[in-house]
Amino acid sequence: MPSVSFEDSTSPQRQALDWMLGDSYSLEELKNDDDRIVQRFALAVLYYSTNGPTSWNLYNDASWLLPSTECSWGESDDVQCRTNNNVVDGIILYLDGLSGTIPGEIGLLSSLTYLDLQDNNLEGTIPSEIGLLNSLTWLALTRNSLEGTIPTEIGLLSSLTLLSLRSNANLSGRVPTELANLS
């Protein structure tokens, strides 16, 4: 994961930490569940990195960072979980008015199979930490304002069956040869 200074009170990581320290569900219900604490932190960093609550569509923002399981966050299927174990395996936030960046902490969501962030206003680079998501089958980042090169790590995702990056005019460089390994 990227090196982050929690001393910067405006960083998404610090905002997520501060929120968790003030959230009774995080402190009480999850005190002995390290995996869920990491999952909750990663989702909170995603929220703050994408300028929640400022840029999120109002109906969606109101249902995130609740004092309940992460599987209940969002509208209908925004956060998808495996049945009865509270492990997030899908995030669907297309057309939700997100701006900001995709944080490297997305790589902490190790059970993610589905990540759909298309049709938003996301900027910055695609984090190489997406390459840590070994179960990922679907990655849709279409129609954002992403820039830089496509991380070679995406080509190492052996389960990936859909990769959609079109309409990101500022992506540059060569397509990584590792993408040829995808089926």
N, C-alpha and C positions, 0 to 999 in steps of 0.2 A: 504494500500500500504506500501511497505517497507520504512523504514526511510532512507532517502538519503541526503547526504550532497552535496549541490550545490556548496560548496566551492572547491571541487575537480574538477579541470578543465578537468580532463581526464575521469570523470564518464560519462556514456551514457546519464544520466539525464541532466547533465550540458551541454554536447555537444548539446543535443536536445533543451534545453532552449536557448543557444547561437545562434543556427541556427534560431530558431523562432524569436528571437529579431532582427535578421538581414534580415528576410524574409518579404518583403513588403506585400505579400498576407496575411500572418499571422497577420500582424499589421493592415492593412487597411480593407481587406475584411471580416475578422472575428472578428473585435473589439467588436461587440455586440452579439457574438454567443459563449457562454461559452462551450456548448457541442462540437462544432466543434474544439475549441481551445484544449480541453482535448483530443479529438480524434486525432488531428494532433500531439500533444505532444506524445501521446502513440505510434503512428506509427513511429515517429522520434526516440524515445527511442528504439523501436524494431530494427530499422535500425542500430543505433550505438551499441546496445548490441550484435548484430550479426556481428559485425566488418565491417559494411558498411563504407567506400567503399572498404576496403582492401580485404575482402574475397568473396565478392559478384561476381557472374558472370558478366562480363563487360556489356553485353547487358541489364541486368536487373538494375544494379546500376545506369546507366545513366538516368533512367527515374523515380527515386525516389527523394524526397525532392525538387520537382519543385515548382515554384511560381504559383500553380494552385490548383484546388480541389484535395483532396487526392484520389478521385475516378478515376482520370486520371493517377495515379502513376503506374509504373510497366508495364510489357509486357502483353498484352491482358487481362488476367483475374487475375493477381496477387492480386489486390485489387478490391473486388466486393462491389458494393453499391446498395442499394434499389433505384429504379428508381426515379429520380428527387429530392431526398431530401438530397443527399450527406452524408448519414449515412452508414458507412462501416459495412457490415454484413458478409464478407468473406475475408480471406487471404489465398492465395495459393502460397507458395514459396518452392515447392518441387524441388529437384535437382538444387538448385540455388547457391551452393557453400557456404552457410552460415556457419559461425563458431561463437564461443562465446556462449552466454547464452540466454535463453528465459527470458525476464524481467517480474517482477511482474506487471509492468504497462500494460501488456496485459489485465489484469482484468478491465482496464478503458474502454475497447471497449465493452460496455455493450450490444450492438446490434449484436455482432458477433454470427453467426450461424455455421460457417465453418472455421476451422483452420487447415491448412495442411502445416506442416513444415518437412515432411518426406524426407529421403535421403539427408541429409546435414551432417554437422560435429558439431552439437550443443552439448555442454557439460553442466555440472552443473545439478542442480535439476529441476524438473518440478515445477514451482511456484504454490503455493496453491491458488493464486489469480485467476487461471483459474476457480476455483469454483464459482467465481462471475459472470461468463458468463451464466446466466440463460437460454438464448435462444440457447446455443450451441447444435448442433445436430451431429456434425462431428468433431472429434479430432484425427488427424493423426500425430504421432511423430515417426513413424517407422524409423529404420536404422539411428540412430544418436549415440551419445556417452553419453546419459543422465545417471545420477546416482542417488543414494539415493532411497527413498521410493516413492511409488505412493501416491500422496496426497489424503487423505480421502475425501476432498472437491469435487473431481471429481465424486464421487458416489452420490452427492447431485444434480447433473445436470439432472433433470427429463426429459429434452428434448433430451438428448444424445442417439443417435441410433448407432453410430460407435465410438469405442475407439480402436486405433491401436498403440501399444507401442512396438511391437516385435522388435527384433534385437537391443536392447539397453542393452548390456551385463552387464552393471554396475548398472542396477536397482536392488534393493535388498529389503529384508524384505517380509512381508506377503502382499498378495493382500488384500486391504481394504474390509471389509465385506460390506461397503456401496455400492460397485460396484454391489452387488447382487440386489440392488433396481432398476437398470437400465433395461429398456425394450429392 
